[in-house]
Amino acid sequence: MGNDLGNNSPGARHDVARAARLHLADGGSVALHGPAGIGTSHLLGGLVDAARARAETVLSAEPTAPEGELTYAALADLLDPLPDEELARLSAPQRSALRVVLRREPPAAGAPDPLALRLGTLALLRALARGGPVLLAIDGAHWVDRPSAEILRYAARRLRTSGVRVLTAESAAHGQGAPVGVAFCPGPVRELELPPAGLSELREMLGDREGPALPGWLVRRVHEACAGNPGDALEIVRALDRQDRPPSRDRPLPVPARIRDGLAKRLAGTGPDGREVLLTAACTRRFSVGLLRCAGTTRPPLGSRPADGTDTTHGTLLAGRPGGDPVPRTVGNALAAGVLVADEDGVLLRFAHPLFACALYAGATAAERRAAHARLGAVTADRAERARHLALSGTEPDEELAAFVTAAAEEAARQGAPDEAAALARLAAARTPARFTGRRCERLLAGAAHAYAAADHELCRELALDAAADADTPDRHVRARILVITAADQALSGLDEVFAEAFAHAGGAPYDRARLHYLRACKAHIADGDTTVTWAEADRAALWARRGGDRTTEVLALSLQAFVGTLLGRTDATEPLARALALPQDAGPTTSHNGPRAIKARLDFFADRLIEAGDELDALLHRAQTFDDAEDLIFLLCAAIDVEVRAGRCGRALAAAREALRRARELGAHLGQACYSAAVAEAAGGDLNRAAALAHESIRVADAERDLIYLPLALCLLGQVRTRAGDARAAVDCLSRARAIARRRGIVDPVPVPWPPDLAEALIAAGEHGRAAAVIDEVRDTTLRLGRAGAAMSLLRAEALLRAGSGDLAGAVSNLREAAERHQRLGLPLEHGRDLLALGTVERRRRHVTAALACWQDAAAVFEEAEAHPWLDRARAEMHRFTHIEDAAGGDAAPAAQWRALTPAEHRVAQMAGDGATNREIAARLFLSAKTIESTLTRVYRKLGIRSRAELVRLRRDSAGDPGNARQR
């Protein structure tokens, strides 16, 4: 038995789901567990649905606490779907005992024979397993009634090699011992603890709910409060939805009633003094007994040195209260009740669950909360923490306090904590008296800049808009609007009025005009899709920046100009990049994802100079990781994914994709880009269904944000996936839309938006050879003129398929061999493998089966080395059909080899359909829906290369009458 994967690392829940799926597929059993609300039931449901989709026999039970007193309730749930025909196989005593449990016949005197029940359950499960895999799914294993549990344990010890697997889920806190469900599972059993959801996963879950989208800051607060428990998070969000007022950054979160009631029971004997101590603890992030004991002092002047909060001699501060110092007694009781826990050093304390602190904070009045913050502000040594408490201890404007909090914000920024600096600057602005308009505006602008540095674009926009309303000078007006624009991230559409206001206030100031022209170039590039305007605006930005001595903006503008010049196919496109690289580079924006080095890496990628591109991106990624620049990391990881996939390093691409997607979801930014790049990695080395889902999400985000950079890219990727899945018409629609966007943007280069080769292949698969030929003719000359050798060979592959479709098989073979050779020399493994796949298909049409097999074997070797698993599966499927060759000179695969491509569940359905059973009859026999049988037969027909039941009957007859035998030979 194994117990692993119980951690909260990125992708840990995905890893648990994958481990469970693989272990079940290998014939093992799985016991899932985790605290209430963690999602074990959801995961079990997904695994059950997958088993049913594979036409497996699934018997399920969902016991609850009240049913624990009902004898044989869980066993009856499991076996109730079975008709009496299945029970008829048993001996009379066994059959009668089970029928009594199922209430299909009246009980005789006394309880059912316990041995007959055990033997009957065991025999029944073994009989079902002879017809194919059987899965018993028990959701709520800890609530299984005792008689049912005894029978399940009896059967589990005797079903180890029977084909019966058990999947259980239960609520069990970490460290409480082995889950109950383990005893119900035949071996080998794997015990898996489902860890808390990460911020990115929780954001995705909450995004799927009905109702308005939650702001990112609120999702972060909910995630922190519920410690990643999806059930608790959903309860909090439902409570927020029921509130009359929209959520506020300054209001406490509502707490689920289950948590409130549980906390009340634990603190039943705690008096007012004790609750005041715990409220003080709930107001701070870290505390000790010493801090709580000295938190009763009055606030000293702002310039005085506070106590360090760890000296236990300060107990006399509260000694005058009736009953003495309440802190030790309260802390001791809270530790004993499991409300507080001590860290390993035994000095620092924390709440056992963050929601306990939330419940105490939300349950206090506003005045009580302010008083607790005032007490902490008087004794906390950390300057930023002290400033936060003091700012939250009152409501009246106070310039002295606002200045103190502002200084703390600046110090936090210098120490590399821009998120904390932004939060403090926001509080400082809120406490600034109305007569100090300029100071308040500067504090808002500083907070917005800190928030942008922390990649908190929501807070940046909020503070910048407030600053724009308070701005009293042209410079402040421009700075505020520039921050509003930059906070928009990729969603730059609809900002024309903001740009107009900013330009009006900028006048002829070179520094301001340079930045605004650069931002307008970005808007034209991302949202307007006007590449020509982008070139012109970037050129203006560089000129104004040079005039104003703004080297950073000049370098960024020249880099953007070089990039869009490449898209336009301009012969002078590299000239601005050369100028940018010749200028001194600082350690800030010019070395970011928009800087000249990153742009050079992208242009190297377009030209298939993958080594140069990879080296440059590795260096930039190292810098971004060193400075913990979240936004840069996402962009650079996405660029690296393209390089890794094209270079045939799909495993590394998948790892980078998970990291980029996690960071994007946590930030709530750059999601369209991260989803597209993750889809690229999945399509190359992961799962095609996952790739399609991510591409759809990227398209949805890009459509919503009017992002014309990643919209056509996601459409291209989805089109390729659709072609590979056999849906050529849908592929043509996606790729044609991408082509239209690229044309509207004026993009000439066929590589940045790579629609041409895949559109040509999709059109050929759809039977539209004339349109495919037109696509190839349209871009062939441009591809060669721009020196895009890899893309030219991909077009040659499409041209070869077109030739094969017109009957020129020899010409197709010649083209494909040339494409394969050139792609191999260029170091493009996936393209090389695709050439070999196509070459094998053409050789098979020529009835050169040996040559076809050799091509597919070579393709499989290429894909295996590249860890390109979806492509490897396709190559193996092609080989699988022709494992047994009747005639090496031109024979075809034996029918028996075709049956080998089916799974056991597909064999079972094919066998029954071949015997003349209808879909409804098969569904009734296998306890599945008719829709599942229909989809299973669709897969069977596709794998066997047939189109009807009549062909299925003939093929079964040709395979010696029994597809099961064909599979075993």
URGIPE-V46158 format. One line per field, one symbol per residue. ss: DSSP state (a for helix, b for strand, c for the rest). phi: phi as a letter, one per 20 degrees, with the letter a starting at -180 (. if undefined). psi: psi as a letter, one per 40 degrees, with the letter a starting at -180 (. if undefined). Layout:
# URGIPE-V46158
ss=???
phi=???
psi=???
This chain:
# URGIPE-V46158
ss=cbbbcccccccaaaaaaaaaaaaaacccbbbbbbcccccaaaaaaaaaaaaaacccbbbbbccccaaaacccaaaaaaaccccaaaaccccaaaaaaaaaaccccccccccccaaaaaaaaaaaaaaaaccccbbbbbbcaaaccaaaaaaaaaaacccccccbbbbbbbbccccccccaaaaaccccbbbbbcccccaaaaaaaaaccccccccaaaaaaaaaaacccaaaaaaaaaaaaaccccccccccccccaaaaaaaaaacccccaaaaaaaaaaaccccbbaaaaaacccccccccccccccccaaaaaaacccccccaaaaaaaaaaacccbbbcccccbbbbccaaaaaaaaaaccaaaaaaaaaaaaaacccaaaaaaaaacccccccaaaaaaaaaaaaaaaacccaaaaaaaaaaaaaccccccaaaaaaaaaaaaaaaaacccaaaaaaaaaaaaaacccaaaaaaaaaaaaaaccccccccaaaaaaaaaaacccaaaaaaaaaaaaaaaaaaaccaaaaaaaaaaaaaaaaaaccaaaaaaaaaaaaaaaaaaccccaaaaaaaaaaccccccaaaccccaaaaaaaaaaacccaaaaaaaaaaaaaaaaacccaaaaaaaaaaaaaaaaacccaaaaaaaaaaaaaaaaaacccaaaaaaaaaaaaaaaccaaaaaaaaaaaaaaaaaaccccaaaaaaaaaaaaaaacccaaaaaaaaaaaaaaaaaccccccccccaaaaaaaaaaacccaaaaaaaaaaaaaaaaacccaaaaaaaaaaaaaaaaacccaaaaaaaaaaaaaaaaaaccaaaaaaaaaaaaaaaaacccaaaaaaaaaaaaaaaaaaccaaaaaaaaaaaaccccbcccccccbcaaaaaccccaaaaaaaaaaaccccaaaaaaaacccaaaaaaaaaaaaaaaccccaaaaaaaaaaccccaaaaaac
phi=.dcbmecdfgnffffffffffffffenedcdebrfgnfoffffgffffgffffemefcdcbcfcgfffeefmffffgfegffffgffffefgfffffffffelebffffnfggfffffffffffffffffeqgccedceoffdffffffffffgfgfcdfcenedcccbbebfgnenffgfgfedfffddeceeffffgfffgffffeffoffefgfffffffffelneffffffffffffeffefgcfeefffdgggffffffffdgeeegfffffffgffecebbcgffffeeefffegfefeffemdeffegffdffffnnfefgffffffffemedcefgfmdedbffbgfffffffffeffffffffffffffcfeffffffffffeebcefbfffgffffffffffffencfffffffffffffeffffefffffffffffffffffemefffgfgfffffffegccgffgfffffffffffleeefndgffffffffffldfgfffffffffffffffeeemdfffggffffffffffffemeffffffffffffffffgfmffdfefffffffffgdeedgfdefefffffffffffgemeffffffffgffffffffelefffgffffffffgffffemdffffffffffffffffffmblfffffffffgfffecdcfffffffffffffffffeleeeeffffffffffffffendffffffffffffffffffmfdfeegdefgfffffffffeneffffffffffdgffgffemefffffffffffffffffeneffffffffffffffffffmdfffgffffgfffffffffmefffffffffffffffffeleffffgffffffffcfddfbferfcffggfffffefgffgfffffffeofegffffffemceffffffffffffffemccbffffgfffffemnbfffgfef
psi=hihaegifiheddddddddddddddeeiihhiiiihededdddddddddddddefihhhiigiiddeeehhfddddddedehiddddeeiiddddddddddefeiiiahiiihdddddddddddddddddeiihhhhhhfdeehidddddddddddeefdfeehihhiiihhiheeaiidedeehiihihhhhhiihidddddddddeiiiiihiddddddddddefehddddddddddddeidiiiideiiiihiddddddddddfdehaddddddddddeeidiiidddddeeeiihiideihiieeeheeededeeeiheaheddddddddddeediiiideediiiidhdddddddddeiidddddddddddddehdhdddddddddeeieiihddddddddddddddddefgdddddddddddddehidegdddddddddddddddddefgdddddddddddddeheidddddddddddddeebegeieedddddddddddbehdddddddddddddddddddfgdddddddddddddddddefgdddddddddddddddddefidededddddddeihhaebdeeaeeidddddddddddefgdddddddddddddddddefgdddddddddddddddddefgddddddddddddddddddfifddddddddddddddebhdddddddddddddddddefhededdddddddddddddeegdddddddddddddddddeehdheddgfdddddddddddeegddddddddddeddddddefgdddddddddddddddddeegdddddddddddddddddefgdddddddddddddddddefgdddddddddddddddddefgddddddddddddefdhhdhdeeiiiiddddddeiidddddddddddeeiidddddddefiiddddddddddddddefieiddddddddddffehdddddd.
